[in-house]
């Protein structure tokens, strides 16, 4: 009896980021994570899949033949890490991004607060204006945009959740799909005690709820409730967003995953 | 199994197994910790516990790179090796390569803390550590001070060339006055040391008395107990990393005291932007040194004005510090935060944690628990721990996606000569169990079978 191979499938046709469909229909994906389940490995995987259509997880060596040409361009915007961090971790998956024309990294980590004054909302909108201009200049066709650590901007500046969303909208329009990763620890979104619109907790909570009403696809990374385990890092759950994705069906499922010491990831069916 | 003729010369079997010039490339992707200042022994070991070469990792697609990529990869790796070689040449003896990645690590001054960080060295250069502490105790300052002392000791290894600079963010310019000195050992150890030194001197008597171990311990040899090769590796390792870390005695003081050219104090102002600029100034002026930036009790209201505790003030500052650790790869930041003032469940602590590379928490035991421990360890008072140590994030590993939150697994104990961290286990209280047994007994007499 043959059993289904344990592998990551986001859509029912066993694809992760469907190439052709993404061209015609916009995909908006939110990845939420908490302390202890950093999404770096998953982002790397999604970058690889967006670029080449392959996936370096649970696969045997030499089974996949990666073409040298990438299928769509990827722009990665990070508020929390620099290019070196992603370049080296992607290299571990065999993805060379140093000289890759299809991969562009926009570093909003290194000199963020030279460009942004926390109390000045104008400076934040200017940052996004520059960003849209940069993206327009970078790629001809609509790229897949990854955004990491946007919640940090929300917490550390006076920008409101609605303003942040409208800025995000600008990027949304330029892209073929947006993959947003966001930290959502309980402490960051606690509105039981902090329920005034100026409270950072309220801001982030509001932002996340509004985003959740606009996504097609949600992925959540959570640690095991029982705490640390040697063979399991946490759970990865895939669920549909509020806006249906019409081209393909999303395979709602929960996986267990393990990121081992050599930073390679493995998925298991639950 | 292979057989050889008696007369056959075994190739490379002798002492010079490895040529001397192989050291720089001993482990691919890593620099060599060994520098010219160390006398070359016949057989300098490879760094232990590491595989050689790049073998394919199972469970991962191996992509055959085209030639152009290969060249690029090589140059990328060479660059890393070069960087590390430069570093270990610039700072001999005080750096250890990490066992997890290609970074170099440096000791925190507490050997048990170094172990917990998981690199088989210490804390990686270009990273940050946050120590959170509950209660009114001040164990975290012991860690900060050991960290500072370690830097000063490293700095004084070579009087001609200083290699470390301390930067302390505090208004208290006396902070450096009470840094702990190096632990010299108990009086018995000091005596033993003197004897050993005497024995090592070359004299006729010592030569005559030299025991011939190899001939007498055949069985030990059989089981590899007397493996001279292994011992040599160990010895050479000890020799290379002799000055990697030291043990500090909190009752003693650094002698001579910290000089003004070894430490910079940056007083806390009402403005983080100004503070940041001052830090950058010091970093620029001390570019060729390892910088240990120490921030004692960050956001403590006795030093920081209330407006600085706003998220829009503190988060940009920490974010800038984080980016500094990337810009200046020789910078290490260590900071402590009192959890009684900023609760663990508050947004300020949580969001700060996401910006630090490593986060640990010290939770001292309450009075009741301490009394219980005192009762349980009545006869072994040196076994009493002082609190629990929780780990929330570890450098490189947490950011890569590993889940490393370990609560209640380690305990710490602060002694005069050492800050110890060990695995935590609740002791059995003998009194409680015997009392319980007494109650359960049905007869007053013990029946002896």
Contacts between the chains, C-beta under 8 A, distances in Angstrom:
chain1	res1	chain2	res2	distance
A	35	B	350	7.4
A	35	B	353	6.6
A	35	B	354	7.0
A	35	B	392	6.5
A	35	B	393	7.2
A	35	B	405	7.0
A	36	B	392	7.6
A	36	B	393	8.0
A	36	B	398	7.1
A	36	B	403	4.5
A	36	B	404	6.9
A	36	B	405	4.6
A	37	B	401	6.9
A	37	B	403	5.9
A	38	B	398	6.0
A	38	B	399	5.4
A	38	B	400	6.9
A	38	B	401	4.8
A	38	B	402	7.9
A	39	B	401	6.9
A	40	B	399	6.1
A	40	B	400	5.6
A	40	B	401	5.1
A	41	B	400	6.7
A	41	B	401	4.1
A	42	B	401	7.5
A	54	B	61	6.5
A	55	B	61	8.0
A	56	B	60	5.5
A	56	B	61	4.6
A	58	B	59	6.8
A	59	B	59	7.7
A	59	B	60	7.5
A	59	B	61	4.9
A	60	B	61	7.7
A	61	B	56	6.0
A	61	B	58	7.7
A	61	B	60	7.0
A	61	B	61	6.3
A	61	B	62	4.5
A	62	B	61	7.8
A	62	B	62	6.2
A	63	B	61	7.0
A	64	B	61	4.8
A	64	B	63	7.6
A	66	B	61	7.8
A	66	B	63	5.1
A	68	B	66	6.3
A	80	B	354	7.6
A	80	B	355	7.6
A	81	B	399	7.6
A	82	B	323	7.8
A	82	B	326	5.4
A	84	B	326	7.5
A	85	B	399	7.5
A	89	B	400	6.6
A	91	B	73	7.3
A	91	B	76	7.6
A	93	B	60	7.2
A	93	B	61	7.8
A	94	B	60	7.6
A	94	B	61	6.4
A	94	B	62	6.7
A	94	B	63	3.7
A	94	B	65	7.5
A	95	B	63	7.9
A	96	B	65	7.0
A	96	B	69	4.9
A	96	B	72	6.7
A	96	B	73	7.1
A	98	B	72	5.9
A	98	B	76	6.7
A	99	B	68	7.7
A	99	B	69	7.9
A	99	B	72	5.9
A	109	B	319	8.0
A	109	B	322	7.9
A	109	B	323	6.0
A	109	B	326	7.8
A	110	B	323	5.0
A	110	B	326	6.7
A	110	B	327	7.1
A	111	B	323	7.2
A	112	B	316	7.9
A	112	B	319	6.5
A	112	B	323	7.5
A	113	B	316	4.7
A	113	B	319	6.5
A	113	B	320	5.6
A	118	B	312	4.2
A	118	B	313	7.3
A	118	B	315	8.0
A	118	B	316	5.4
A	119	B	312	6.5
A	152	B	315	7.3
A	152	B	319	7.3
A	152	B	351	7.5
A	152	B	354	7.5
A	155	B	311	5.5
A	155	B	315	6.0
A	155	B	347	7.4
A	155	B	351	5.5
A	156	B	311	6.3
A	156	B	312	6.0
A	156	B	315	3.7
A	156	B	316	5.3
A	156	B	319	6.7
A	156	B	351	8.0
A	157	B	312	6.2
A	158	B	312	6.2
A	183	B	354	6.1
A	185	B	350	5.6
A	186	B	345	8.0
A	187	B	345	5.1
A	187	B	346	6.7
A	187	B	347	5.8
A	187	B	349	7.8
A	187	B	350	4.2
A	188	B	347	5.7
A	188	B	350	5.8
A	188	B	351	6.7
A	190	B	345	7.7
A	190	B	347	7.6
A	194	B	347	7.8
A	200	B	311	5.2
A	200	B	347	5.5
A	200	B	351	7.9
A	201	B	347	5.5
A	223	B	403	4.9
A	223	B	405	6.8
A	224	B	403	7.8
A	227	B	405	7.0
A	227	B	406	7.8
A	227	B	407	7.0
A	228	B	403	6.0
A	228	B	404	6.8
A	228	B	405	6.0
A	228	B	406	5.4
A	233	B	401	6.8
A	233	B	402	6.3
A	233	B	403	4.5
A	234	B	403	5.6
A	259	B	400	6.5
A	259	B	401	4.1
A	259	B	402	5.0
A	259	B	403	7.6
A	260	B	402	7.8
A	261	B	100	7.1
A	261	B	397	7.4
A	261	B	402	7.3
A	262	B	57	6.0
A	263	B	400	4.5
A	263	B	401	7.3
A	263	B	402	7.8
A	264	B	57	5.9
A	264	B	59	6.1
A	264	B	60	5.5
A	265	B	401	6.9
A	266	B	59	6.2
